[in-house]
Amino acid sequence: MNTEGTTMLTRTVIEPFRIKSVEPIRWTTRAQREKFLRAAHYNLFLVPAKDVLIDLLTDSGTGAMSTRQWAAVMMGDESYAGSRSFDHFRASIQDIFGYQHVIPTHQGRAAERILFSVMCKKGDVVPNNTHFDTTRANIEFVGAEAVDIPIAEARQPATQHPFKGNLDVIALEELIARVGRERIPLVMLTVTNNSGGGQPVSMANARAVGAVCRKHGIPLYFDACRFAENAYFIKVREEDYASRTPKQIAQEMFALGDGCTMSAKKDGMANIGGFLCTNDAVLAGQEKELLILTEGYPTYGGLAGRDLEAIAVGVQESLEEDYLKYRIASTAYLGNHISERGVPIVQPPGGHAIYLDARAFLPQIPPDEFPGAALAAELYLEGGIRSVEIGSLMFGAAAQMELVRLAIPRRVYTQSHIDYVIEVILAVWANREQIHGMRLTFEAPFLRHFTAHLEPATCPTPALP
Ligand SMILES: Cc1ncc(COP(=O)(O)O)c(C=O)c1O
């Protein structure tokens, strides 16, 4: 279907855009990549982007902006206070999210830091389906505990479930009974659940979580980074939503909560930016005070007026049905082609990424030798593909699974790029028994995966020299 609802006769889901500006990518040899990886201490975050062929490290801030967004950039009002661009930004966000107070931030983690600094203290507990790494780190930074309570199916990569991002509502009730309502300043719900495999949360689950929160007088906040993809999954998978637009679905979901954090680098379709929303005027006042301290005045919050304009357009574009149909289909294309050939992935394919199940891919490597990091290194060596480990290196003892995420930047790569990625993964799969684990040689106290140094855990082999 196109946006007018006209039935198309073809089955191929095409990229719903033409390419107007191109950026070359660079081939390297395997010998060069071996050198680059050694120099980067086997940590792909430390590999220069110019030495990467297909960059699937993240879908965050890596998307291509539209002609409408670039046009809006030119309309940016760079006034320090009361910028017209802030009015556009706030109006567009309120149209979708519906919250009274909209606070711009330079990206999602700044919104998290401000939210948790204001709402949490030492000894508090914050439940979530699964906290993203920056969310967990910002909660722990103020001395509170981040607790993941996804449904049981979320912990089983091969299990099929239409809404594997759902939060376990019974576990939430039990947690509240065990630690006491007064120690839980807020509940978070991450849509889609990035660390849990890019899996969506159903409207029924969000409603049930909202009802528990209301019963106990606990505010519900959404981590809304991929809200548009989540809305599309609800449209195609949840009963009674087929005839609703993604925007209507998103509006209905956000009405169940009290606020949100957002990285506009994802479904904001922008290269930078974020925001924090709340319906609580007192909290908003405290949050703006902190914002002024580190981010900037509340009508720009660390962003340029042009960034605010790009986000104002981007959040609306992310909800366009043709775009979402292509986005979800192209991610599934990658996942289905490799899983058909036996490669273990988190099932079903997520919205923004495919997650390889490194534990099943490399059963010979124990968690303390980081099977995900070893697999990510091998994908780079084999084909210059950059991915990211989401497992014991990222989360330490809190890791639920050993995953390698292949995140697809928005509107950037075409089907032939993805066909190449499939070929490389299948080559690594064929050679999987030769892959060895990794040993940590340096770690920082917070978010260690960004800067960690690793080395092959066993004697150098042809696979990991
Ligand atoms: C679910 C989730 N929450 C929060 C963040 C943090 O956003 P940012 O990278 O803009 O700080 C991310 C980023 O990937 C995310 O995926």
The ligand as an SDF file (V2000), in Angstrom:
LIG
                    3D

 16 16  0  0  0  0  0  0  0  0999 V2000
   17.0290    2.6030   24.0410 C   0  0  0  0  0  0  0  0  0  0  0  0
   18.0480    3.7010   24.1200 C   0  0  0  0  0  0  0  0  0  0  0  0
   17.9800    4.5890   25.1150 N   0  0  0  0  0  0  0  0  0  0  0  0
   18.8540    5.6050   25.2100 C   0  0  0  0  0  0  0  0  0  0  0  0
   19.8650    5.7770   24.2960 C   0  0  0  0  0  0  0  0  0  0  0  0
   20.8480    6.9140   24.4660 C   0  0  0  0  0  0  0  0  0  0  0  0
   20.7320    7.8590   23.4560 O   0  0  0  0  0  0  0  0  0  0  0  0
   21.9890    8.7560   22.9980 P   0  0  0  0  0  0  0  0  0  0  0  0
   22.9560    7.8600   22.3300 O   0  0  0  0  0  0  0  0  0  0  0  0
   21.4020    9.7870   22.0980 O   0  0  0  0  0  0  0  0  0  0  0  0
   22.5710    9.3750   24.2330 O   0  0  0  0  0  0  0  0  0  0  0  0
   19.9740    4.8660   23.2390 C   0  0  0  0  0  0  0  0  0  0  0  0
   21.0590    5.0200   22.2450 C   0  0  0  0  0  0  0  0  0  0  0  0
   21.3760    4.1280   21.4920 O   0  0  0  0  0  0  0  0  0  0  0  0
   19.0350    3.8110   23.1480 C   0  0  0  0  0  0  0  0  0  0  0  0
   19.0800    2.9100   22.1520 O   0  0  0  0  0  0  0  0  0  0  0  0
  1  2  1  0
  2  3  1  0
  2 15  2  0
  3  4  2  0
  4  5  1  0
  5  6  1  0
  5 12  2  0
  6  7  1  0
  7  8  1  0
  8  9  2  0
  8 10  1  0
  8 11  1  0
 12 13  1  0
 12 15  1  0
 13 14  2  0
 15 16  1  0
M  END
$$$$
